[in-house]
Structure formats: structure tokens, C-alpha cells
Amino acid sequence: MAAKFDRCRCSGLKFTQINDHAQALHTTSIKRLKRELEMGMYCSACVPYLKEMFKTGQTVFTETDEVTP
């Protein structure tokens, strides 16, 4: 079974929660969301997934998904 990525590992926030917050703020700024939510602050592994989420609306990814860093 492929690994599932659906949250920021550092903060534990699910991508759906981050997306809801971004929509409420009318932003797709990763920098602003990092400040507001204190996510993606350490390893930044979620950043490529967040960028893809803002492009496609997808909030759950697997290791086989092609996500550009």
C-alpha cells in the first residue's frame, strides 16, 4: 500500500484544514500560511504538496503522485 500524505508533519494540520484557512484568508501564500498556522516551519516537506493543492484542489497524496518540489 502506498504511503498517504494528507498533512503537515511538523504541525499535524491536515491539508484540508490548511486549505480551509487559506480560503478564509483569500490567500495561497505559503509564506503567510506558515506564519499564521505555524506549519511547514521545520522540514518543509509539505510545501510541494501545498503548492499542488492550491493548483488542483487535491488534499490527499500518495508516494506515486507526481508533485514538483
trRosetta pair geometry for C-beta under 8 A, 3 or more apart (Angstrom, degrees):
i j d omega theta_ij theta_ji phi_ij phi_ji
2 62 4.0 50 123 -175 133 121
2 63 5.0 -150 -167 34 97 91
2 64 5.4 -67 -124 -8 151 103
3 62 6.6 140 75 -156 49 66
3 63 4.8 63 46 -34 95 114
4 60 6.2 -19 -166 -170 103 100
4 61 7.4 138 -161 77 53 44
4 62 5.9 -35 -100 -97 55 72
5 46 7.8 179 177 -111 114 73
5 49 5.8 -126 129 -97 128 155
5 60 7.3 149 77 -162 51 50
5 61 4.4 -24 64 69 103 97
5 62 7.1 174 15 -90 83 20
5 63 7.6 110 -19 -63 109 59
6 14 5.7 -10 140 -146 90 89
6 15 5.6 -111 -172 12 53 105
6 16 7.6 1 178 -12 99 92
6 59 6.4 54 -145 141 84 77
6 60 4.5 -9 -95 -111 106 78
6 61 7.2 173 -72 24 57 65
7 11 7.9 -129 169 77 96 77
7 12 6.1 -2 160 -170 136 33
7 13 6.0 173 -157 91 93 35
7 14 4.5 -56 -92 -101 98 46
7 15 6.2 -129 -87 -23 39 70
7 46 7.5 -61 135 -106 33 131
8 11 4.6 24 95 40 126 95
8 12 6.8 -37 78 12 79 16
8 13 5.0 18 32 54 111 84
8 15 7.7 129 -31 -71 72 64
8 18 6.9 100 -25 -55 115 139
8 39 4.1 94 73 -167 178 113
8 40 5.7 -92 -134 -50 127 68
8 46 4.3 -53 -107 -37 72 164
9 12 7.7 21 -164 -71 21 47
9 43 6.1 -14 70 46 123 137
9 45 5.9 21 14 55 125 125
9 46 6.7 -172 6 -44 76 105
10 39 6.2 145 74 -153 104 55
10 40 6.4 173 36 -64 133 15
10 41 5.6 -167 143 43 157 78
10 42 4.6 155 -111 30 131 106
10 43 6.0 -177 -56 20 107 89
10 46 7.6 -110 15 -1 96 123
11 37 6.5 51 -162 143 172 95
11 38 5.9 138 -100 104 125 75
11 39 3.9 -76 5 -102 145 82
11 40 7.5 -36 -6 -12 115 49
11 41 7.5 89 -51 9 100 102
13 17 4.9 -118 -171 80 92 128
13 18 5.5 103 131 -54 122 93
13 37 6.1 -21 -25 171 169 129
13 39 5.1 -71 34 -89 129 140
14 17 4.7 98 60 3 80 100
14 18 7.2 -148 98 -2 44 85
14 59 7.4 49 157 169 93 116
15 18 5.4 -53 -146 39 38 113
15 19 6.0 42 153 -23 69 105
15 46 7.6 -171 -84 -161 94 115
15 49 6.6 -95 -95 136 136 115
15 50 7.0 -161 -130 -94 100 68
15 53 5.5 -154 -176 -96 124 154
15 59 4.2 178 99 -158 116 82
15 60 7.2 -171 45 -64 131 46
16 19 5.6 -53 -145 37 29 113
16 20 6.4 34 154 -21 63 104
16 59 4.9 65 -66 -179 74 156
17 20 5.7 -50 -148 33 31 112
17 21 6.5 30 153 -17 63 106
18 21 5.8 -57 -151 38 31 111
18 22 6.2 34 151 -21 66 107
18 33 6.3 64 -163 -173 100 137
18 37 6.5 -137 -114 45 84 179
18 39 6.4 -93 -97 61 122 163
18 50 6.6 -71 127 -117 147 110
18 53 7.7 71 89 101 114 161
19 22 5.6 -52 -145 36 32 114
19 23 6.4 33 155 -19 64 104
19 53 6.0 -117 -80 159 114 128
19 54 8.0 -173 -115 -80 90 63
19 57 7.9 86 -147 -144 147 55
19 59 6.1 -82 -13 -97 145 119
20 23 5.8 -55 -150 35 29 111
20 24 6.5 30 152 -19 64 106
21 24 5.7 -54 -149 35 32 113
21 25 6.4 17 155 -6 65 110
21 33 6.8 117 103 -131 119 99
21 36 6.8 170 161 118 129 132
21 37 6.1 100 111 -70 168 126
22 25 6.0 -66 -147 47 29 102
22 27 5.5 -110 -156 76 75 70
22 28 6.1 61 -176 -96 129 47
22 33 6.0 -23 -84 -87 96 128
22 54 7.3 -97 149 -96 161 102
23 26 7.2 27 -172 -76 34 42
25 32 7.1 -171 140 132 150 131
25 33 7.9 179 50 -84 151 79
25 36 7.0 -87 -67 -87 158 172
27 32 5.3 -53 156 75 156 146
27 33 7.0 -176 105 -51 119 90
28 54 4.3 99 -148 -146 121 142
29 32 3.8 61 93 11 120 110
29 33 6.4 164 92 -11 64 84
30 33 5.7 -60 -147 42 32 110
30 34 6.2 40 153 -27 66 103
30 40 6.9 -62 -177 91 100 166
30 47 5.9 58 -157 -136 149 92
30 50 5.8 116 -107 106 105 139
30 51 7.1 -31 -59 -67 131 81
31 34 5.8 -50 -151 28 28 114
31 35 6.9 24 152 -14 60 105
32 35 5.8 -58 -156 37 34 110
32 36 6.0 26 153 -15 70 112
33 36 5.6 -55 -135 43 34 109
33 37 5.5 -8 177 17 71 116
33 39 6.8 -37 141 54 93 107
33 40 7.5 55 103 25 99 129
33 50 7.5 -167 79 -167 153 148
34 37 7.0 -71 -124 55 14 82
34 38 7.3 49 177 -111 51 20
34 39 6.3 -115 -117 68 53 58
34 40 5.0 -84 -103 72 98 106
34 41 6.1 134 -165 -76 100 73
35 38 7.7 2 -173 -66 17 54
38 41 5.9 -20 -172 -35 62 138
39 46 6.9 -44 156 66 106 153
40 43 8.0 -95 -147 66 48 60
40 44 5.3 58 -171 -113 86 57
40 46 5.1 -111 -89 61 96 110
40 47 5.6 100 -146 -64 133 85
40 50 7.2 -46 -68 -14 144 148
41 44 8.0 -150 57 -63 4 72
43 46 8.0 89 84 -4 93 78
44 47 4.8 -5 -178 -14 84 123
45 48 7.9 -51 178 25 42 95
45 49 7.9 25 136 2 65 114
46 49 5.3 -69 -162 49 56 113
46 50 5.6 59 143 -29 86 104
47 50 5.6 -53 -143 34 31 112
47 51 6.5 34 158 -20 64 102
47 69 7.8 56 90 -157 100 66
48 51 5.7 -50 -150 33 34 113
48 52 6.5 32 152 -16 65 105
48 67 4.7 113 140 143 112 112
48 68 6.3 -158 -151 90 112 39
48 69 4.6 -65 -80 -112 134 45
49 52 5.6 -54 -148 40 34 111
49 53 6.2 42 149 -26 66 104
49 61 5.4 -126 -128 4 113 149
49 67 5.8 -11 -84 -155 59 160
50 53 5.3 -48 -145 32 34 117
50 54 6.5 33 156 -18 64 101
51 54 6.0 -55 -154 35 30 108
51 55 6.6 26 149 -16 63 108
51 67 7.9 128 67 -171 97 99
51 68 7.5 -77 96 74 134 84
52 55 5.6 -58 -149 38 35 111
52 56 5.9 -14 168 19 72 114
52 58 6.3 -35 134 61 100 113
52 61 7.2 72 86 -82 144 135
52 65 7.8 114 161 147 165 127
52 67 4.9 -77 -41 -129 148 100
52 68 7.5 140 -70 33 102 72
53 56 6.8 -79 -130 56 20 79
53 57 6.9 35 -170 -136 58 8
53 58 5.9 -114 -107 73 60 61
53 59 5.8 63 -128 -93 116 58
58 61 6.6 85 137 -72 120 82
58 65 7.9 176 142 -146 155 151
61 65 4.5 -101 -159 39 92 152
61 67 6.4 8 -151 -45 151 137
62 65 5.4 119 54 -17 63 96
